[in-house]
């Protein structure tokens, strides 16, 4: 089992920044690909970004490319999502997720953290 706990959400104005953290425990963190997802009210959950286990390779949804940066610190068992130039349409509950490196689907999810961007 892997336990994930997000933090860092909150209320920010249009154009502002936030940094989300995802603290992991329970298994070897570096064995897991880490991802961030979000779900806005009335919408399905959508992919935001992911980062490889140890090579630092990243991939982003087009909607956040150039504004968000995903990173990880394997020594601290923590993944991050730096969000800059936030827009009202970024308002959502943000979830971190982990998948074992050879699994196609994410196995573990955090409880989510609310991000609200006011216009």
N, C-alpha and C positions, 0 to 999 in steps of 0.2 A: 504494500500500500504506500501511496505517496499522498501526503497532506499538503495542500496549497493554500496560502493565505495572502490575499491581496490587501494593499493599503495605498494611500496616497490620493484617493479620489476626493472630489469636493466641487465647489462652485467657483467658476472663473469667468471672467468677461471675454467676449469675442476678441480673438487675437492673443489671448493669454497662453500660459504654459502650465503644465502639470507633469509630475513624474510619478508613475505608478510603480510599485514594487510587488513582487510575488515571492514570498518566502516558502521554500519547500523543505519537507522533512520526511523521513521514513525510508528512503532508498538512496542509492548512489545517484546524486543529482546529474552528474555528467553523462549518465546513460540515457538521459531523456532529452528529446527535442522539446523545446518550450514554445508555446504559442500564446497569443493574445487574441481574444474575440470580444465582440460587443453585441449588445441587444438593446435596441431603442424601443420605446413603448409602441406596441402594435406591430412590431416588425420581427422577422426571424433573426436568430443569432447569426452574425456574420464574422468572417475571418478578418483579422486586422494585420497581424504580423507573426512571423515565426523565426526562430534562430536555431542553428544546428548545435550539436552537443558540445563539440570542442573546436570546430573549425571557424566558428563565428559567422558562418554563411547565413544571410538573412533574406527574407522575402516579405514583400508588403502588398497589401491591397492597393489598388490604384488610387482609391479615395484618400489615402493617408501618405502616399509616397512623397518624400521630400519634406514632410512635416513631422512625422513620427520616427523615432529610432528605438529599435529593440536591442537590448544587450543582456548579458548575463555575467555573473561572477560565480564561477563554480566553487571557489574557495569559501564563499559565503552562502552557497545554496540558494541564490537569489537571482531572479530575472527582473528586468526593468522595461518600462515603456516610457520614454521621454516624448511628451506630446507638446509640440510648439504650434504657433499660429492656429490655435483652436477656433473652431467655428460652431455655431449653434447646432448644426447637423451632426456634430460629434457627440452630442448629448446621448448617453446610454449607460447601461450597466456594463462594466468591463470585467471580463473574466480571464484569468490565466489558466492554461491547460498544459498537461504534460503527456507525451506519448513515448513509450519505449522505442528505441531507435529503429527497430525493424517493424514496428506496428504501423499500419496505415491510418489508424484512428487514434484520437486522443483518449487516453484511459482515465485520466484524473483531471478534476476541475476544482477551482476555488469557488468561494461563495459569491464572489463578485464585489465590485466597488463602484459606487455611483459617481459619474462625471456629468456635471451640468454646466453648459456654456451659455451664458446669457448674452443677449444681443444689445 
